[in-house]
């Protein structure tokens, strides 16, 4: 099987390059190989590679900047997935596309399931939802995988920001009234690999996704807040001797105004993926312990925060 991965230098795309080779040939591209804002380049790439499976990890993920770049966000988050779906249909290929918890408005107080109504609050959320809808409407074998709060040891993400600030500031002030679930990019990539492997065992990826594909929430368990995640990062750095134990002060969303509105609750329920594909991600703290492991002689805390 030949797999084409877009956004190969991004957080999930990079990790997929390490996870997927046992399942087949992987061709990963980023802007150096294909400028996704140029539709002719996108079409030419797919027609040249002739993949059996397209995995689209590319997106405009700068949530606040998208408010001032709506056209670019529309292109990358909605138009590109639609074009990839069209090319997949012409080629007879399947498509895996990643989406976001920010398609929800946060009014629900319990974890969101796939059938809950969507109501994005931001340009980012609206354009990602449009991408979902384009893929779903294309009539191709597909998976749409919604996830949240992606972090890792490369790129721009909350983990790396907090690590930098913990080493340079005497105090961190972090929003404590937005709930979600952090997801390590490697965990997401490995779970994607597991779904693809399961599809291969069910008669082939195209056939399995045609029969049991659709929309799924791809997420670790254990809701927390940005403040809770930041506190875990600071504690780990301090326990490992990598930074001072700076205080992490909880603040309200209103104390930290941003260009884009965020949902107060964007916790996703991953039960549908576990039931249909047998893939269940761990508690977010267990994944965090693998991403930023405790030094020998220290103990990783347990808990739900």
Buried (B, 14 or more C-beta within 10 A) or exposed (E): BBBBBBBBBBBBBBBBBEBBEEBBEBBBBBBEEBEBBEBEBBBEBBEEBEBBBBBBBBBBBBBBBBBEBBEBBBBBBBBBBBBBBBBBBEBEBBBBBBBBBBBBBBEBEEBBEBEBEBBBBBBBBBBBBBBBBBBBEBEBBBBBBBBBBBBBBEBEBBBBBBBEBBEEEEEBBBBBBBBBBBBBBBBBBBBBBBBBBBBBEBEBBBBBBBEBBEBBBBBBBBBBBBBBBBBBBBBBBBBBEEBEEBEBEBBEBEEEEEEBBBBBBBBBBBBBBBEBBEBBBBBBBBBBBEBBEBEEEBEBEEEEE
